[in-house]
Amino acid sequence: MFGAMRLFLILLVLQTVAYFVLSIYSRGVRRRKLETWWDEKGKKGNKEAFVERGLHVYDNSFRRRLILGVYVVPWVAIGALIYIVNYM
């Protein structure tokens, strides 16, 4: 029992680390794309304000929420494996 609890706790910690790393990486990629788009189009005005508005839109996007799959997918896989091993 304690072995399974320890395994689940370690998995949760690893998932949290992976979530933060993916979030930071994804936000950095989005920032780079916004800055590249600004430079390619030769826009005038405040570049930083444009990038911040774009990142605000990104923070509320579905793509950002997909990163939460880091928490869901492994637990579903574990549950499916437990079901398959015990009941099939």
Salt bridges, closest charged atoms under 4 A:
ASP39 OD1 - LYS47 NZ 3.15
GLU52 OE2 - ARG31 NH2 3.17
ASP59 OD1 - ARG27 NH1 2.68
